[in-house]
């Protein structure tokens, strides 16, 4: 059996064993696929991982950079306590229309503010308005991973948890000579991370239905 097939089958086994039927997220996945969105959303297991991190950390204000069809936004918004809020960004207007429809139909739309346009512009507006976030999920264009992390840290407090997705890219990030923009962006984020003080950091390599990748985790400690 090929490794990719094993990864996918293991994901399916873990989903059957650990997750309960989720018609809300299933509908979002189906609507996004029918609309022709790129299949880059987190997996059900990863969505629950993010939700658990939010519950464990007690986060009330969440920032998501990169909404796509709204799958992870709804998964995280559901994990928030009453009064919690989530700001998410999407640069593509057609994708954002699909996402907004999915969010509205989820029953959690009142917790989610979807802002359309370049993510850095939305982050600058939030920063200028004095926004502070307890949890941040970075999942937009990898070219700006370093910039997103820096801006997220400017809107963090002690205890804020930041998760950056897609930081292994099938191992391509090891290639210091790569000129591929996504690889460059992730490597720049790691170079920036080496300069940080007052931040606890680690990373997880992941395999599954989406192949070989990983997430980096940053917790502001002071």
C-alpha positions as a Markdown table, in Angstrom:
| # | Residue | x | y | z |
|---|---|---|---|---|
| 1 | Unk | 0.0 | 0.0 | 0.0 |
| 2 | Unk | 1.3 | 3.5 | -0.9 |
| 3 | Unk | 2.0 | 5.8 | 2.0 |
| 4 | Unk | -0.5 | 8.4 | 0.7 |
| 5 | Unk | -3.2 | 5.7 | 0.6 |
| 6 | Unk | -2.3 | 4.6 | 4.2 |
| 7 | Unk | -2.4 | 8.2 | 5.4 |
| 8 | Unk | -5.9 | 8.7 | 3.9 |
| 9 | Unk | -7.2 | 5.4 | 5.3 |
| 10 | Unk | -5.8 | 6.2 | 8.7 |
| 11 | Unk | -7.5 | 9.6 | 8.7 |
| 12 | Unk | -10.8 | 7.9 | 7.8 |
| 13 | Unk | -10.3 | 5.3 | 10.6 |
| 14 | Unk | -9.6 | 8.0 | 13.2 |
| 15 | Unk | -12.5 | 10.1 | 12.1 |
| 16 | Unk | -14.9 | 7.1 | 12.5 |
| 17 | Unk | -13.4 | 6.2 | 15.9 |
| 18 | Unk | -13.1 | 9.7 | 17.5 |
| 19 | Unk | -15.5 | 12.1 | 15.8 |
| 20 | Unk | -19.3 | 12.1 | 15.8 |
| 21 | Unk | -21.4 | 12.9 | 12.7 |
| 22 | Unk | -21.2 | 16.6 | 12.0 |
| 23 | Unk | -23.9 | 17.7 | 9.5 |
| 24 | Unk | -22.9 | 21.4 | 9.8 |
| 25 | Unk | -19.3 | 20.9 | 8.7 |
| 26 | Unk | -20.3 | 18.2 | 6.3 |
| 27 | Unk | -22.7 | 20.6 | 4.6 |
| 28 | Unk | -19.9 | 23.3 | 4.4 |
| 29 | Unk | -17.5 | 20.8 | 2.8 |
| 30 | Unk | -20.2 | 19.7 | 0.3 |
| 31 | Unk | -21.2 | 23.3 | -0.6 |
| 32 | Unk | -17.6 | 24.3 | -1.0 |
| 33 | Unk | -16.9 | 21.3 | -3.3 |
| 34 | Unk | -19.9 | 22.0 | -5.4 |
| 35 | Unk | -18.8 | 25.7 | -5.8 |
| 36 | Unk | -15.5 | 24.5 | -7.1 |
| 37 | Unk | -13.4 | 25.9 | -4.3 |
| 38 | Unk | -9.8 | 24.5 | -4.0 |
| 39 | Unk | -9.8 | 21.5 | -1.6 |
| 40 | Unk | -7.4 | 23.2 | 0.9 |
| 41 | Unk | -9.7 | 23.3 | 4.0 |
| 42 | Unk | -8.4 | 21.6 | 7.2 |
| 43 | Unk | -9.5 | 18.0 | 7.7 |
| 44 | Unk | -12.2 | 17.1 | 10.2 |
| 45 | Unk | -9.6 | 15.9 | 12.7 |
| 46 | Unk | -7.6 | 19.1 | 12.3 |
| 47 | Unk | -10.8 | 21.2 | 12.8 |
| 48 | Unk | -11.5 | 19.4 | 16.0 |
| 49 | Unk | -7.9 | 19.9 | 17.1 |
| 50 | Unk | -8.3 | 23.7 | 16.6 |
| 51 | Unk | -11.6 | 23.6 | 18.5 |
| 52 | Unk | -10.0 | 21.7 | 21.4 |
| 53 | Unk | -7.1 | 24.2 | 21.6 |
| 54 | Unk | -9.7 | 27.1 | 21.8 |
| 55 | Unk | -11.6 | 25.3 | 24.6 |
| 56 | Unk | -8.5 | 24.4 | 26.5 |
| 57 | Unk | -7.0 | 27.9 | 26.2 |
| 58 | Unk | -10.3 | 29.6 | 27.1 |
| 59 | Unk | -10.1 | 31.9 | 24.1 |
| 60 | Unk | -12.9 | 34.3 | 23.5 |
| 61 | Unk | -11.5 | 36.4 | 20.6 |
| 62 | Unk | -10.2 | 34.5 | 17.6 |
| 63 | Unk | -8.5 | 35.7 | 14.4 |
| 64 | Unk | -8.4 | 33.4 | 11.4 |
| 65 | Unk | -6.2 | 34.5 | 8.4 |
| 66 | Unk | -7.6 | 32.7 | 5.4 |
| 67 | Unk | -11.2 | 31.7 | 5.4 |
| 68 | Unk | -11.7 | 29.7 | 2.2 |
| 69 | Unk | -15.2 | 28.1 | 2.5 |
| 70 | Unk | -15.7 | 28.8 | 6.2 |
| 71 | Unk | -15.0 | 25.2 | 7.4 |
| 72 | Unk | -12.4 | 26.0 | 10.0 |
| 73 | Unk | -14.1 | 29.3 | 10.9 |
| 74 | Unk | -17.3 | 27.6 | 11.9 |
| 75 | Unk | -15.4 | 24.8 | 13.7 |
| 76 | Unk | -13.6 | 27.3 | 15.8 |
| 77 | Unk | -16.6 | 29.7 | 16.3 |
| 78 | Unk | -18.6 | 26.8 | 17.7 |
| 79 | Unk | -15.9 | 26.2 | 20.3 |
| 80 | Unk | -16.1 | 29.8 | 21.7 |
| 81 | Unk | -18.1 | 30.6 | 24.8 |
| 82 | Unk | -21.2 | 32.8 | 24.7 |
| 83 | Unk | -20.1 | 36.3 | 23.7 |
| 84 | Unk | -17.0 | 35.0 | 21.8 |
| 85 | Unk | -16.1 | 36.4 | 18.4 |
| 86 | Unk | -14.1 | 35.4 | 15.4 |
| 87 | Unk | -12.6 | 37.6 | 12.7 |
| 88 | Unk | -11.7 | 35.9 | 9.5 |
| 89 | Unk | -10.3 | 37.1 | 6.1 |
| 90 | Unk | -10.7 | 36.1 | 2.5 |
| 91 | Unk | -9.1 | 37.8 | -0.5 |
| 92 | Unk | -11.2 | 36.2 | -3.2 |
| 93 | Unk | -14.6 | 37.7 | -3.6 |
| 94 | Unk | -16.3 | 34.6 | -5.1 |
| 95 | Unk | -14.8 | 32.4 | -2.5 |
| 96 | Unk | -16.0 | 34.8 | 0.2 |
| 97 | Unk | -19.5 | 34.7 | -1.1 |
| 98 | Unk | -19.5 | 30.9 | -0.7 |
| 99 | Unk | -18.0 | 31.2 | 2.7 |
| 100 | Unk | -20.5 | 33.8 | 3.9 |
| 101 | Unk | -23.4 | 31.6 | 2.7 |
| 102 | Unk | -21.9 | 28.6 | 4.6 |
| 103 | Unk | -21.4 | 30.7 | 7.7 |
| 104 | Unk | -24.9 | 32.1 | 7.5 |
| 105 | Unk | -26.4 | 28.6 | 7.2 |
| 106 | Unk | -24.2 | 27.2 | 10.0 |
| 107 | Unk | -26.2 | 28.9 | 12.8 |
| 108 | Unk | -23.0 | 30.5 | 14.1 |
| 109 | Unk | -22.9 | 33.6 | 11.8 |
| 110 | Unk | -23.5 | 36.0 | 14.7 |
| 111 | Unk | -20.0 | 35.1 | 16.1 |
| 112 | Unk | -18.1 | 35.4 | 12.8 |
| 113 | Unk | -17.0 | 38.6 | 11.0 |
| 114 | Unk | -15.8 | 37.8 | 7.5 |
| 115 | Unk | -13.8 | 40.6 | 5.9 |
| 116 | Unk | -13.1 | 40.5 | 2.2 |
| 117 | Unk | -9.8 | 41.7 | 0.8 |
| 118 | Unk | -6.1 | 41.3 | 1.4 |
| 119 | Unk | -5.5 | 39.8 | 4.8 |
| 120 | Unk | -2.8 | 42.3 | 5.8 |
| 121 | Unk | -5.2 | 45.2 | 5.2 |
| 122 | Unk | -7.8 | 43.6 | 7.5 |
| 123 | Unk | -5.1 | 43.0 | 10.1 |
| 124 | Unk | -3.9 | 46.6 | 9.9 |
| 125 | Unk | -7.5 | 47.8 | 10.5 |
| 126 | Unk | -7.9 | 45.5 | 13.4 |
| 127 | Unk | -4.6 | 46.6 | 14.9 |
| 128 | Unk | -5.4 | 50.3 | 14.4 |
| 129 | Unk | -8.8 | 49.7 | 16.2 |
| 130 | Unk | -7.0 | 48.2 | 19.2 |
| 131 | Unk | -8.0 | 44.6 | 18.7 |
| 132 | Unk | -6.5 | 41.9 | 20.9 |
| 133 | Unk | -6.9 | 38.2 | 20.1 |
| 134 | Unk | -6.6 | 35.2 | 22.4 |
| 135 | Unk | -6.2 | 32.7 | 19.5 |
| 136 | Unk | -4.9 | 33.1 | 16.0 |
| 137 | Unk | -5.0 | 30.6 | 13.1 |
| 138 | Unk | -2.7 | 31.5 | 10.2 |
| 139 | Unk | -3.8 | 29.6 | 7.0 |
| 140 | Unk | -3.7 | 32.1 | 4.1 |
| 141 | Unk | -1.0 | 32.6 | 1.5 |
| 142 | Unk | 2.2 | 31.2 | 2.8 |
| 143 | Unk | 4.2 | 34.0 | 1.2 |
| 144 | Unk | 3.1 | 36.2 | 4.1 |
| 145 | Unk | 3.5 | 33.7 | 6.9 |
| 146 | Unk | 6.2 | 35.8 | 8.5 |
| 147 | Unk | 4.2 | 39.1 | 8.2 |
| 148 | Unk | 1.1 | 37.4 | 9.5 |
| 149 | Unk | 3.0 | 36.1 | 12.5 |
| 150 | Unk | 4.5 | 39.5 | 13.3 |
| 151 | Unk | 1.2 | 41.3 | 13.1 |
| 152 | Unk | -0.6 | 38.6 | 15.1 |
| 153 | Unk | 2.0 | 39.0 | 17.9 |
| 154 | Unk | 1.3 | 42.8 | 17.9 |
| 155 | Unk | -2.3 | 42.0 | 18.7 |
| 156 | Unk | -1.6 | 39.3 | 21.3 |
| 157 | Unk | -1.6 | 39.2 | 25.0 |
| 158 | Unk | 0.2 | 36.9 | 27.5 |
| 159 | Unk | -1.4 | 33.5 | 26.9 |
| 160 | Unk | -2.4 | 34.1 | 23.3 |
| 161 | Unk | -1.9 | 31.0 | 21.2 |
| 162 | Unk | -1.0 | 31.3 | 17.5 |
| 163 | Unk | -1.1 | 28.3 | 15.1 |
| 164 | Unk | 0.5 | 28.5 | 11.7 |
| 165 | Unk | -0.5 | 25.8 | 9.2 |
| 166 | Unk | 1.3 | 24.3 | 6.2 |
| 167 | Unk | 4.8 | 24.8 | 7.6 |
| 168 | Unk | 6.4 | 21.6 | 6.2 |
| 169 | Unk | 5.0 | 21.5 | 2.7 |
| 170 | Unk | 6.0 | 17.9 | 2.0 |
| 171 | Unk | 9.5 | 18.6 | 3.2 |
| 172 | Unk | 10.1 | 21.3 | 0.7 |
| 173 | Unk | 10.9 | 23.8 | 3.5 |
| 174 | Unk | 14.2 | 22.0 | 4.0 |
| 175 | Unk | 15.4 | 23.3 | 0.7 |
| 176 | Unk | 17.3 | 26.5 | 1.5 |
| 177 | Unk | 17.9 | 27.1 | -2.3 |
| 178 | Unk | 14.2 | 27.0 | -3.2 |
| 179 | Unk | 12.8 | 30.0 | -5.0 |
| 180 | Unk | 9.2 | 28.8 | -4.6 |
| 181 | Unk | 7.2 | 31.6 | -2.9 |
| 182 | Unk | 5.4 | 29.5 | -0.4 |
| 183 | Unk | 8.6 | 27.8 | 0.8 |
| 184 | Unk | 10.3 | 31.2 | 1.0 |
| 185 | Unk | 7.5 | 32.6 | 3.1 |
| 186 | Unk | 7.6 | 29.7 | 5.6 |
| 187 | Unk | 11.4 | 29.8 | 5.9 |
| 188 | Unk | 11.2 | 33.6 | 6.5 |
| 189 | Unk | 8.7 | 32.9 | 9.3 |
| 190 | Unk | 11.1 | 30.4 | 10.9 |
| 191 | Unk | 14.0 | 32.9 | 10.6 |
| 192 | Unk | 11.8 | 35.5 | 12.3 |
| 193 | Unk | 10.8 | 33.0 | 15.0 |
| 194 | Unk | 14.5 | 32.6 | 15.9 |
| 195 | Unk | 14.6 | 36.3 | 16.9 |
| 196 | Unk | 11.6 | 36.1 | 19.2 |
| 197 | Unk | 11.7 | 36.5 | 23.0 |
| 198 | Unk | 8.9 | 35.9 | 25.4 |
| 199 | Unk | 7.3 | 33.3 | 23.0 |
| 200 | Unk | 7.1 | 29.6 | 23.6 |
| 201 | Unk | 7.3 | 27.7 | 20.4 |
| 202 | Unk | 7.0 | 24.2 | 18.9 |
| 203 | Unk | 5.9 | 22.4 | 15.8 |
| 204 | Unk | 4.1 | 19.2 | 14.8 |
| 205 | Unk | 4.7 | 17.3 | 11.6 |
| 206 | Unk | 1.4 | 15.9 | 10.3 |
| 207 | Unk | 0.4 | 13.2 | 7.8 |
| 208 | Unk | -3.1 | 12.4 | 6.7 |
| 209 | Unk | -5.6 | 12.7 | 3.8 |
| 210 | Unk | -3.9 | 16.0 | 2.9 |
| 211 | Unk | -0.4 | 14.4 | 2.7 |
| 212 | Unk | 2.7 | 15.4 | 4.6 |
| 213 | Unk | 2.7 | 18.8 | 6.3 |
| 214 | Unk | 2.7 | 20.4 | 9.7 |
| 215 | Unk | 1.7 | 23.2 | 12.1 |
| 216 | Unk | 3.8 | 25.6 | 14.2 |
| 217 | Unk | 2.5 | 26.7 | 17.6 |
| 218 | Unk | 3.5 | 30.0 | 19.3 |
| 219 | Unk | 2.3 | 30.9 | 22.8 |
| 220 | Unk | 3.0 | 34.4 | 24.1 |
| 221 | Unk | 4.4 | 34.1 | 27.6 |
| 222 | Unk | 5.2 | 37.7 | 28.4 |
